[in-house]
Amino acid sequence: MKRTASIVALIVLPSLLIACGGIHLVLRERASVCAAVEGHESCSCGCQSLRSHTNLMAAEAGVAILLLLVLALCGAAAAFAVDARRTRRQSAAHKAFVADISHRLRTPLTGICLNADLLKEKRLEAEAERDDAIKDIADNSARLTGLVEQLLDHVAKS
């Protein structure tokens, strides 16, 4: 959201101010032309007097400013749409990351828990079975430790 506000502040608002300044200069130039021909039948813009020209200029300025406001709102809406799209992509990526890391962490943890339960309940009678269970616990513990370290490194880099 901060980025969208920055886009609006850096692009849309200065454009609006520049356009308003340009409209002011054009209308001021037309007013000076009309003032120069005051007393004649009509000026080059077709108005009959300075008063009617001033009214015409006010109407033109109002329409121009309204158009500029519409353009500014469209620009802001576009910036917000881009921001919303980026937020949805980031959210989807975050959900995928959490699902993946959850699966990767649970797999070795399940192996450790199962083998620990077998050893605790003395279901493994043969020495070789107990040794395999202990080896599986050690292997899965090492795998789990590596995954946790990778996760912590990833978090530290982001």
DOKOL-78439 format. One record per residue (C-alpha): residue in one letter; x, y, z. Coordinates in nm, 4 decimals. Example, Ala and Ser with C-alpha at 12.3 -4.5 7.8 and 13.67 -1.06 7.14 Angstrom:
2
+------+----------+----------+----------+
: resn :        X :        Y :        Z :
+------+----------+----------+----------+
:    a :   1.2300 :  -0.4500 :   0.7800 :
:    s :   1.3670 :  -0.1060 :   0.7140 :
+------+----------+----------+----------+
REM end
This chain:
158
+------+----------+----------+----------+
: resn :        X :        Y :        Z :
+------+----------+----------+----------+
:    m :   0.0000 :   0.0000 :   0.0000 :
:    k :   0.2889 :   0.2364 :   0.0728 :
:    r :   0.4225 :   0.1794 :  -0.2783 :
:    t :   0.0881 :   0.2658 :  -0.4350 :
:    a :   0.0693 :   0.5887 :  -0.2375 :
:    s :   0.4203 :   0.6724 :  -0.3570 :
:    i :   0.3215 :   0.6080 :  -0.7196 :
:    v :   0.0207 :   0.8363 :  -0.6855 :
:    a :   0.2240 :   1.1036 :  -0.5084 :
:    l :   0.5171 :   1.0929 :  -0.7531 :
:    i :   0.3337 :   1.0551 :  -1.0852 :
:    v :  -0.0329 :   1.1453 :  -1.0746 :
:    l :  -0.0298 :   1.4538 :  -0.8513 :
:    p :   0.2590 :   1.6375 :  -1.0245 :
:    s :   0.0954 :   1.5644 :  -1.3616 :
:    l :  -0.2264 :   1.7132 :  -1.2309 :
:    l :  -0.0469 :   2.0254 :  -1.1076 :
:    i :   0.1405 :   2.0712 :  -1.4363 :
:    a :  -0.1791 :   2.0336 :  -1.6357 :
:    c :  -0.3620 :   2.2840 :  -1.4143 :
:    g :  -0.0751 :   2.5289 :  -1.4603 :
:    g :  -0.0946 :   2.4844 :  -1.8388 :
:    i :  -0.4694 :   2.5456 :  -1.8399 :
:    h :  -0.4181 :   2.8607 :  -1.6332 :
:    l :  -0.1593 :   2.9953 :  -1.8803 :
:    v :  -0.3794 :   2.9251 :  -2.1842 :
:    l :  -0.6838 :   3.0846 :  -2.0262 :
:    r :  -0.4822 :   3.3864 :  -1.9120 :
:    e :  -0.3493 :   3.4327 :  -2.2661 :
:    r :  -0.7027 :   3.4165 :  -2.4089 :
:    a :  -0.8215 :   3.6702 :  -2.1509 :
:    s :  -0.5494 :   3.9150 :  -2.2548 :
:    v :  -0.6485 :   3.8753 :  -2.6218 :
:    c :  -1.0111 :   3.9445 :  -2.5320 :
:    a :  -0.9170 :   4.2433 :  -2.3167 :
:    a :  -0.7143 :   4.3871 :  -2.6044 :
:    v :  -1.0121 :   4.3769 :  -2.8375 :
:    e :  -1.2675 :   4.4968 :  -2.5775 :
:    g :  -1.4876 :   4.7522 :  -2.7357 :
:    h :  -1.4857 :   4.5760 :  -3.0703 :
:    e :  -1.7713 :   4.3596 :  -3.1822 :
:    s :  -1.6086 :   4.0296 :  -3.0825 :
:    c :  -1.2675 :   3.8864 :  -3.0079 :
:    s :  -1.0843 :   3.6072 :  -3.1877 :
:    c :  -1.2444 :   3.3380 :  -2.9678 :
:    g :  -1.5945 :   3.4452 :  -3.0722 :
:    c :  -1.7144 :   3.5945 :  -2.7452 :
:    q :  -1.9021 :   3.9247 :  -2.7473 :
:    s :  -1.7461 :   4.0883 :  -2.4405 :
:    l :  -1.4909 :   4.0403 :  -2.1681 :
:    r :  -1.7685 :   3.9330 :  -1.9318 :
:    s :  -1.8942 :   3.6584 :  -2.1640 :
:    h :  -1.5326 :   3.5560 :  -2.2275 :
:    t :  -1.4692 :   3.5310 :  -1.8519 :
:    n :  -1.7776 :   3.3097 :  -1.8152 :
:    l :  -1.6602 :   3.0950 :  -2.1063 :
:    m :  -1.3136 :   3.0671 :  -1.9535 :
:    a :  -1.4577 :   2.9653 :  -1.6159 :
:    a :  -1.6668 :   2.6923 :  -1.7800 :
:    e :  -1.3678 :   2.5673 :  -1.9802 :
:    a :  -1.1505 :   2.5688 :  -1.6694 :
:    g :  -1.4146 :   2.3772 :  -1.4749 :
:    v :  -1.4382 :   2.1101 :  -1.7450 :
:    a :  -1.0599 :   2.0872 :  -1.7748 :
:    i :  -1.0143 :   2.0507 :  -1.3997 :
:    l :  -1.2900 :   1.7892 :  -1.3872 :
:    l :  -1.1176 :   1.5934 :  -1.6641 :
:    l :  -0.7865 :   1.6177 :  -1.4808 :
:    l :  -0.9456 :   1.4899 :  -1.1615 :
:    v :  -1.0947 :   1.1968 :  -1.3529 :
:    l :  -0.7522 :   1.1215 :  -1.4999 :
:    a :  -0.5941 :   1.1420 :  -1.1553 :
:    l :  -0.8547 :   0.9030 :  -1.0145 :
:    c :  -0.7972 :   0.6613 :  -1.3024 :
:    g :  -0.4243 :   0.6728 :  -1.2378 :
:    a :  -0.4767 :   0.6095 :  -0.8675 :
:    a :  -0.7165 :   0.3223 :  -0.9434 :
:    a :  -0.4613 :   0.1682 :  -1.1780 :
:    a :  -0.1892 :   0.1979 :  -0.9144 :
:    f :  -0.4139 :   0.0338 :  -0.6548 :
:    a :  -0.4999 :  -0.2473 :  -0.8994 :
:    v :  -0.1306 :  -0.3149 :  -0.9589 :
:    d :  -0.0716 :  -0.3158 :  -0.5835 :
:    a :  -0.3630 :  -0.5552 :  -0.5230 :
:    r :  -0.2367 :  -0.7915 :  -0.7943 :
:    r :   0.1129 :  -0.7910 :  -0.6421 :
:    t :  -0.0327 :  -0.8542 :  -0.2953 :
:    r :  -0.2312 :  -1.1543 :  -0.4254 :
:    r :   0.0814 :  -1.3004 :  -0.5910 :
:    q :   0.2810 :  -1.2527 :  -0.2718 :
:    s :   0.0066 :  -1.4146 :  -0.0660 :
:    a :  -0.0081 :  -1.7153 :  -0.2988 :
:    a :   0.3710 :  -1.7502 :  -0.2883 :
:    h :   0.3642 :  -1.7277 :   0.0926 :
:    k :   0.0963 :  -1.9983 :   0.1193 :
:    a :   0.2915 :  -2.2266 :  -0.1153 :
:    f :   0.6095 :  -2.1693 :   0.0862 :
:    v :   0.4363 :  -2.2488 :   0.4168 :
:    a :   0.2786 :  -2.5650 :   0.2714 :
:    d :   0.6128 :  -2.6821 :   0.1320 :
:    i :   0.8134 :  -2.6155 :   0.4470 :
:    s :   0.5415 :  -2.7732 :   0.6600 :
:    h :   0.5606 :  -3.0937 :   0.4566 :
:    r :   0.9399 :  -3.0968 :   0.4574 :
:    l :   0.9593 :  -3.0512 :   0.8355 :
:    r :   0.6857 :  -3.3023 :   0.9214 :
:    t :   0.8326 :  -3.5876 :   0.7187 :
:    p :   1.1521 :  -3.6374 :   0.9242 :
:    l :   0.9701 :  -3.5477 :   1.2443 :
:    t :   0.7181 :  -3.8270 :   1.1820 :
:    g :   1.0021 :  -4.0761 :   1.1311 :
:    i :   1.1641 :  -3.9680 :   1.4575 :
:    c :   0.8366 :  -3.9967 :   1.6507 :
:    l :   0.7470 :  -4.3398 :   1.5090 :
:    n :   1.0887 :  -4.4905 :   1.5804 :
:    a :   1.0976 :  -4.3336 :   1.9269 :
:    d :   0.7545 :  -4.4870 :   2.0038 :
:    l :   0.8705 :  -4.8295 :   1.8822 :
:    l :   1.1772 :  -4.8108 :   2.1063 :
:    k :   0.9828 :  -4.6770 :   2.4032 :
:    e :   0.7162 :  -4.9477 :   2.3846 :
:    k :   0.9826 :  -5.2152 :   2.3354 :
:    r :   0.8195 :  -5.3466 :   2.0177 :
:    l :   1.1566 :  -5.4020 :   1.8588 :
:    e :   1.2925 :  -5.7245 :   2.0003 :
:    a :   1.5910 :  -5.7853 :   1.7773 :
:    e :   1.9091 :  -5.5864 :   1.8367 :
:    a :   1.9346 :  -5.5121 :   1.4619 :
:    e :   1.5816 :  -5.3620 :   1.4578 :
:    r :   1.6644 :  -5.1371 :   1.7534 :
:    d :   1.9884 :  -5.0286 :   1.5861 :
:    d :   1.7978 :  -4.9467 :   1.2630 :
:    a :   1.5428 :  -4.7434 :   1.4583 :
:    i :   1.8184 :  -4.5500 :   1.6365 :
:    k :   1.9965 :  -4.4917 :   1.3025 :
:    d :   1.6673 :  -4.3675 :   1.1492 :
:    i :   1.6190 :  -4.1294 :   1.4418 :
:    a :   1.9726 :  -3.9943 :   1.3984 :
:    d :   1.9330 :  -3.9582 :   1.0188 :
:    n :   1.5971 :  -3.7857 :   1.0465 :
:    s :   1.7296 :  -3.5582 :   1.3217 :
:    a :   2.0192 :  -3.4528 :   1.0983 :
:    r :   1.7780 :  -3.3969 :   0.8073 :
:    l :   1.5454 :  -3.1922 :   1.0288 :
:    t :   1.8365 :  -2.9857 :   1.1615 :
:    g :   1.9485 :  -2.9094 :   0.8047 :
:    l :   1.5983 :  -2.8018 :   0.7066 :
:    v :   1.5655 :  -2.5736 :   1.0094 :
:    e :   1.9044 :  -2.4167 :   0.9316 :
:    q :   1.8006 :  -2.3591 :   0.5676 :
:    l :   1.4771 :  -2.2018 :   0.6857 :
:    l :   1.6575 :  -1.9725 :   0.9277 :
:    d :   1.9071 :  -1.8714 :   0.6571 :
:    h :   1.6204 :  -1.7957 :   0.4195 :
:    v :   1.4445 :  -1.5823 :   0.6811 :
:    a :   1.7679 :  -1.3991 :   0.7637 :
:    k :   1.8229 :  -1.3159 :   0.3930 :
:    s :   1.4697 :  -1.1807 :   0.3421 :
+------+----------+----------+----------+
REM end
